Amino acid sequence: WTQDAIASSPTAPLYDLIDFAGAMYVPVDTNISRLSTGTWTASWWTSLSGAAALQTGKPHRFAIFSGAMLITDGRFINTYDGTGRYAFGALSLF
């Protein structure tokens, strides 16, 4: 990983990056950064209305399934459809 020169680029990315719906998403400890049209949004996940910070110290892995991006957060799986619709804790694994 090499940090780019774009303002607000993540400095401590964790796990995988994913390209989804024309943007790149990068997990950091308790949030997700997003690169869209050449601009980083450092705290993109918590900027969503009602979004809580992701759990610290838990893996935040990505997958794409049925047109949605899945984001792991401990025992929860959150979803984002690329158009602004999202669900927190859409699935809970016990």
C-alpha positions in Angstrom: 0.0 0.0 0.0 1.3 3.4 -0.9 -0.7 6.5 0.2 -1.6 8.7 -2.7 -1.4 12.5 -2.8 -5.1 13.1 -2.8 -6.4 14.9 0.3 -8.1 12.7 3.0 -6.6 9.4 1.6 -6.6 6.6 4.2 -3.4 6.3 6.1 -4.0 3.0 7.8 -6.2 0.8 5.5 -7.1 -2.7 6.7 -8.1 -5.8 4.7 -9.3 -5.7 1.1 -10.2 -2.8 -1.1 -13.3 -3.1 -3.4 -14.5 -1.4 -6.5 -18.2 -1.1 -6.4 -20.7 1.1 -8.3 -17.9 3.3 -9.7 -16.1 4.0 -6.4 -13.4 2.4 -4.4 -14.0 1.5 -0.8 -11.3 1.0 1.8 -11.9 -0.3 5.4 -10.1 1.5 8.2 -10.5 0.6 11.9 -14.0 1.8 12.6 -15.0 3.3 9.3 -14.9 3.0 5.5 -13.2 5.5 3.3 -14.5 6.0 -0.3 -12.7 7.3 -3.4 -15.2 8.6 -6.0 -14.4 10.9 -9.0 -10.9 11.5 -7.6 -12.0 12.6 -4.2 -11.6 10.7 -0.9 -14.3 10.8 1.8 -12.4 9.7 4.8 -15.4 8.8 7.1 -17.8 7.8 4.4 -19.6 5.0 6.3 -20.4 7.2 9.3 -21.5 10.0 7.0 -24.5 7.9 6.0 -27.6 9.0 7.9 -27.9 6.9 11.0 -24.8 4.9 10.5 -22.9 3.8 13.5 -19.1 3.4 13.5 -17.9 -0.1 12.7 -16.6 -2.2 15.6 -13.0 -1.7 16.4 -10.7 -4.6 16.1 -13.1 -6.6 13.9 -12.5 -7.5 10.3 -14.4 -5.4 7.7 -14.3 -7.6 4.6 -16.2 -6.9 1.4 -18.2 -9.0 -1.0 -20.7 -8.2 -3.8 -23.9 -10.3 -3.9 -27.1 -9.7 -5.8 -26.1 -6.1 -6.7 -25.2 -5.1 -3.2 -21.9 -4.6 -1.4 -21.7 -6.7 1.8 -19.5 -5.4 4.7 -18.7 -7.6 7.6 -18.6 -6.1 11.1 -18.0 -8.7 13.8 -21.0 -10.9 13.8 -23.0 -8.5 11.6 -23.2 -8.0 7.8 -24.1 -4.6 6.6 -25.3 -3.9 3.0 -25.0 -1.0 0.6 -26.6 -0.9 -2.8 -24.6 1.9 -4.4 -27.5 4.3 -4.7 -27.6 5.5 -1.1 -29.8 2.6 0.3 -28.1 0.7 3.0 -28.9 -1.6 5.9 -27.0 -1.9 9.2 -26.9 -5.4 10.7 -28.9 -6.7 7.8 -27.7 -10.2 8.9 -26.6 -11.2 12.3 -24.5 -14.4 12.7 -24.6 -16.1 16.0 
